Amino acid sequence: MINPLEYIAAAARKAVVACYGAEPADNLIQVQPTRKEFEGDVTLVVFPLLKTSRKAPEATAAEIGGWLQENDPQVDRFNVVKGFLNLKLAGSFWTSNLAEIAAQPDFGQLPPTGRTVMVEFSSPNTNKPLHLGHIRNNLLGWSVSQLLAACGHRVLKVNLVNDRGIHICKSMLAWLKCGNGETPETSGKKGDHLVGDYYVKFNDLLKAEVRELVAGGMSEEEAEKQAPILQEAQAMLVKWEQGDPEVRALWEKMNGWVYAGFDETYRRLGISFDRIYYESQTYKDGKSLVEEGLAKGVLYRRDDGSVWCDLTADGLDEKLLLRRDGTSVYMTQDLGTAKQRYDEYHFDEIIYVVGNEQNYHFQVLKLILGKLGFAWSDAIYHMSYGMVELPEGKMKSREGTVVDADDLLDRMYATAKETSLELGKLEGMSDAEQDELFRMLSLGALKYFILKVDPRKTMLFDPKESIDFNGNTGPFIQYTHARICSILRKATEAGFAPSVTGAALLPKEESIVQLLSGYPDKVREAGAAHSPALVANFAYDLAKEFNQYYHDTQILREEDAAARDQRLMLVSVIARTLRHAMKILGIDLPERM
């Protein structure tokens, strides 16, 4: 496929040499898509060439445009707007591009780069179920992985489960005190939901003890530190690290419940991992690195036995790595996990998909790894993203006001079903086909609504708005694809076959081919920016262009067979490109609606 910007850049270089006898430097040839208010496909910015031409901008543009029109058969005409040369490419250029795109079944897939990229996402705690925040994390992590694979990288999707620490001890202790042996089987609850209930219960018990201590004259701040149940949880964590058999047995049982629950939610989201790491298996590696850091003088031990890294010279503060009781913190296990991963895979880049509240954490992680002598610390990239909220407001795990991922998925399915029934888009479908359609639409709505937004932005997720069949939504693109599939089925039934026949393209067809021609560059740009939003909005623009084209143009009823078959090829390529783009987002496209 011939990229129109690259083609005009090369042609403009020849024109400058022919007109002015000088070879222009690469940075002087500046091309861009022509703005919609002007006629043209590609615009050459003339101002950088004025020292070479020694003429006014308009005269320079006119001379270069005249030479191109006379000497390049792919340049049909031109116009000059001040220092901008707007070039209209010949119809044969776009017909040739359509033929090349049609001949590439994997159009949009970039060639292998030889680079290995690891993407860590999800990273849940085993004291509660996945919630709305985890959904954005998982969808971003999955789609960034798909995007980087489309850019030609070898991609490893990994998950780090935070399966130890004070948070899980809180759930365990509350279950011991109040659970009466309750299990997922006896309660009928998913295991992650059951354990999450006891995390909330612990907070209730803690609040009651704090109130009692405050009533006895203790300050609230001191009461929160001295509450017996909190001290019990802290003692349980120490026992866990010491390998206490009873504590470990309870921990394995309750974590097992949670893992089963997580797996079900991942399956519903269409998420999987190439490798799962567990904090309980990596924190000791982190402790070993801390000991090495002490020996090298990179870290220091305070009088109370705690271990720290002084980052004040780097513009930060001092960072705790081991508590005075010898237990580790998140940073400790992240150090150990990072080293283990590099030793296993020798990645060229490791991307941590983690919310923006952890920006400081990853600054510190890179710094400490660098101080410990690991040159690959520069390969760490924190994909920082904003929080996602519902119209109801913010969520708090400890107070039980979190919107569970499972509940949201159920709600999305119900909304997709209700909307589809209202619109009557189910004609001739069996119950099983309807169920699959509702699943596709609900996930498409959820994933697209979240992924179309720049990851760095905080966003408000409105389930009802996300399933609108009009506008910038997943279901709009899904319906567009189903409409194209319907056209192609009817064409097959009539004995028509899509092909590039060389028929003259309509102006709208040329603009669609131009949009399609830019898709590989859009994938490359999105990969460099780690932003699936760029691909999502490309898909929307393409679907919107098709719908306008479909409204204004005869396809199946076109009497000219050459024009008809070429239009069928064009819409076939549109459908295939939509599938590729939406696959990057993890979204399935139905063939019938």
Steps between C-alpha positions, in 0.01 A plus 500: 500500500624848411477745787372828349708718734817306426423502128454877485808559716712304252336670200544846655871431551534426126307817418729717716811355334348552154380856570787635708796269445547421867441185706286603803578366847248251638364744757413752228248267333192531721175336390166450676142401413315789340259674735135425426412857405740490203503284188779245497632180652852593611643842583864599457610775740711731282646741758805280587595501127511876447875530561546243225255657253585864586142586407178594674293220659220515241741500207701212645185294560372571149830396338526174697130424440533571127802272469324218687183530293701488178748229593327271754201305363367445854456875561172605344482868598607750764409825667703748703391659827778739607797277586307172472489288185188281501533202265216286368614149411368318194222246538735228377719560806211415732383207287851356519504550877165326536636202302807478723298525821258235376792268425623513863290271722693627805479867406599705805741240637850651504814292432692333788733727695688238704413691820353329808251705697349388830169650610393465862136568571214404730715449815207444736505459877357174630283669761221613267344439158598688187320832470441776246854634541637154426286488186670807355836355600431162340356646181792740461754229572345256256455752219849647541634144475300440182607835363870436558466154344346670193808726498716188452630453854512174693261573787473325836187567705569457871307540821641555849253383763539681831419193705669588829517795734288670762199527268449123468572454872210733574258284300640184655465633854144622445408158357650327806303723735166514317497245219372192680667288231320669209624400153407589142307173482297558819436867424436474126740789444799525268814455706640845432171659607491295818854600602422861411204495736734410785735785407205735545410318823851557637460873439169495689663322795792743494269802504311359800823451695624848410175655623535311828862613549412861418214488751758389758705816441746397225548722194350366178842488333649299784189279526534401134857384572426326830174324408542134606364357173752697295783380720372144459509542121855631516604208721337263249712649220817437702388140559435461128854612415633263765315214330248427778315182379151605613525850355641366174225236471224761546676732254518227233134410548365856475732595214382191314145631525610833360699354209198302385292817507761701312526235228127518437509880466804490270321246282196725472721794402694293244825552690787253538866509599820338379647493849365564850733606779408493869633744754529215749758339270696815407524706818793293628695586182431862584632448852818350356547808282453718807777308675724551196416869505600519866831329426570744214411801711215594266249445784530559873352357819353722768538442874156335518609237244302636204677534162478811279629650178591870510376662179521862612790565260265389220235752601283247684501388864607195699328175408425215743595153368478282813296576811661482842339158556672374182185481287516629144301771322368519142821657376703207635310239304492720187880509507519123523231440239663737250836323529342156467316609187808643337700189581226287339419703189764774446227740392575817302215681674278425796172690523321528833133581447424664834286798602645847528490490880811281473711742293739551792532126559636436151736797514646341811508149350707616201735702720569222750553236231744736330686558826520123549687481168230375259543683169167363378319722753469750213274247323228562760201697373212589729181522295324734736124528455221698660226362718160397368181588682130435461234771519439382858846627602823363643550154647653385828595136558506511878149645517356250253399767248712358217326418172594136446615404151258207494206721594593752231530225237154374596365853477657553158348176371156602623533844341614351168203262503252773585635737233506231231143396576384861486665551160375169361843383375438131565293384205549132417742436788481196725524538877862385493586749223329778694694411815829512309404833343413652839837381631687652205313829522539533876874434491544710187322791666699470822841453338461763232360766734799458731768456233397790276611742774863607533632267774644790697160661553262434787170394347134457585351173379128510419370148415187626324689748282757236405238278331353772278494369142573850372808704571849409607423163661593135466149392393501761220815341356364149562177588318701650211693175462180294507352726232803446273480123556135512397594681177768242423265207571241644262772554239606136527139385467470712184820354356703822535869488599703785654797601282712802412394562142666834432166680480513872571470573871248745638646786710360337814663170405834673454472659846421160655798336328716786626373440854570127465849570365587673825400207722847338534644839596221544754587162654866602513413836656270339758767246592762770552256690723373187680151629418223268375280811485661594168395168347152522654435841351641394163245215497222745579610737222507210252157373607358852475645546151351169388153586629498831316626327186236227532228761541603691187619222265345207319696180556297188424265689267782664303441408134867536399642158596859629520403781737277265704767234549761759591263654757449153646877467531521838670237414762659158549833669578323740738350204691834321518677812627231555762553141619874554529461828688235367737700184565772726638236627744387147584158552340315243289292618204174318419415401146124529556283743691 
